[in-house]
């Protein structure tokens, strides 16, 4: 288990009521599962996860001190 810092952006921050949160987790799959259960509105977003400024698509094992960003869908123009 690792102590990691979650950072929520935009709609993800609105859905959770947090901009940052410290959690203990083993991997990004567990982070996603716990967040979706705790914050159902967040689970409705098709959000991406980045670990230490790199997008991760597959499950990623976390280490102490990692920074996990919760990134809601972005629109550009």
C-alpha positions in Angstrom: 0.0 0.0 0.0 1.2 3.5 -0.8 0.4 6.9 0.5 -0.4 9.0 -2.6 -1.8 12.5 -3.2 -4.9 12.8 -5.4 -5.4 16.0 -7.3 -8.8 16.7 -8.8 -9.3 19.0 -11.7 -12.4 20.9 -13.0 -15.5 18.7 -13.1 -13.7 16.1 -11.0 -13.2 18.6 -8.2 -16.8 19.7 -8.5 -18.0 16.1 -8.3 -15.9 15.3 -5.2 -15.8 18.6 -3.4 -12.0 18.3 -3.2 -9.1 19.8 -5.0 -6.6 17.5 -3.2 -6.8 14.5 -1.0 -4.3 12.1 0.6 -5.1 8.4 0.3 -3.6 5.0 0.8 -3.9 2.7 -2.2 -2.1 -0.1 -4.0 -2.9 0.8 -7.6 -4.9 3.0 -10.0 -7.6 0.4 -10.4 -8.2 0.6 -6.6 -8.2 4.4 -6.7 -10.8 4.4 -9.5 -13.0 1.9 -7.8 -12.9 3.7 -4.4 -13.6 7.1 -6.0 -16.5 5.8 -8.1 -18.1 4.2 -5.0 -17.5 7.2 -2.8 -18.5 9.8 -5.4 -21.1 8.4 -7.8 -21.1 11.7 -9.8 -17.4 11.3 -10.5 -18.1 7.7 -11.7 -20.4 9.2 -14.4 -17.5 11.2 -15.8 -15.2 9.5 -18.3 -12.1 10.7 -16.5 -8.5 9.9 -17.1 -5.8 9.2 -14.5 -2.2 10.5 -14.6 0.5 9.4 -12.3 3.4 11.8 -11.8 2.4 13.8 -14.8 2.0 10.8 -17.2 -1.3 9.5 -18.4 -1.9 5.8 -17.6 -4.4 3.7 -19.5 -3.7 0.4 -17.8 -3.6 -0.4 -14.1 -0.5 1.2 -12.5 1.1 0.1 -9.2 1.5 3.1 -7.0 4.5 4.0 -4.8 4.7 6.3 -1.7 4.7 9.9 -2.7 3.1 9.4 -6.1 0.9 12.2 -7.4 -2.3 10.9 -9.0 -4.3 13.4 -11.1 -8.0 12.9 -11.8 -8.6 14.5 -15.2 -12.2 14.9 -16.4 -12.9 15.0 -20.2 -11.5 18.2 -21.8 -13.0 20.0 -24.8 -10.8 22.2 -26.9 -11.3 24.6 -29.7 
